[in-house]
Amino acid sequence: MKLDKSSIIDIVVMVLFIAFLLSDVSSNVPYFDLGLPLLWIFFTLLDIYKKRKYLRNIPEHEIRISSNNDSYFSAFPFIAGFIVCVVSLLFYFVMDMENNLLIAYSILGLLLIIQGLQIIPTALIKVNDDNLEFEHAKIKKSVPIHSFNTFSVTENEIRLNSDEVETLVFQHLELTTSEIDLTTNFLRRYVK
């Protein structure tokens, strides 16, 4: 299972945040407690911006489709956002915390939930210089487009067939019916 970049950043920031909370750095550095959530908010906003920019300008020569890993990691921002919101509310009622800090954590929780709404599938198929390129986790394949004459797309795999070279199978997918149609239409334009 391969994590996408935004999930890795969120996990690293959460671990660093917990480590800093358990240490006494906040007593020595002024406004350190407020700086951590503000930094996390900044990186979350940056990730949301990048995803929105990509989703508005999807290149015509590529498609992204769902893999097995996407269903696991698409829920992470929702869970993290919900936990941050609930913990900030608990701290408001249980502990005497600054309002600025609680507002920062509440905003962070909401931004994490918004980040979870913008899902970009990790498996990629694109056409580049008469080559069909597949990327999924650590697997990267590039094959000449014209070496295949038929293909089949199912919910678990994409199979490219040829009389000249061995069959190429792109596996570990979790395609919906709309993604199957999208992939079929995309491959029809190039595989003839």
C-alpha positions, 0 to 999 in steps of 0.5 A: 500500500502506498500513501499519497503525498498529502496523507504522508504530510498529514501523518508526519505533521500529526506525529511531530505535533504530538511529540512537541506537545509531550515535550516542553518546547512550548514553555520555552518558545513563545506562541509555539502552541499557536504556531503548530496548528497555523503551520498545519493549516497553511500546508492543508490550504496549500494541498487543497489549492493544488488539488483544486487547481488539478481538478479544474485543469485535468489534461486531456491526454491523461486520466486518473482512476481508483486503485485499491489503496484509494478507499483506505486513504481517502477516509484519513482526512475525514477521520483526522478532521473529525478528531481535531474538531472533537478534541478542540471542543473537549478542550474548550469545555474541560480545560482552560485554553486560549480562544485563539488556539481553539479557533485555530484547531477548529479551523484546522479540523474543518479544513481537513474535512474539506481536504477529504472531499477533494479526492484525486485517484492515484492510478494514472494512465496517460499518453506521452509521445506515442507511449501509453504510460501506466503509474500505480504505486511503485509500478510504472510501465510505458509501452508503445500505443500501436503495439496493442490492438484490443483491450478490456476494462473490468472493475479490477484490471485493465488488459491490453492484448496484442498479437505481437507482444505479451498481454499487459495487465494493469491490476489492483484497481477498484473501478466504478462503472463511470470509471470503467466507461471513462477508461474505455473511452480514453483507450478507444481514442488511442488503442486501435 
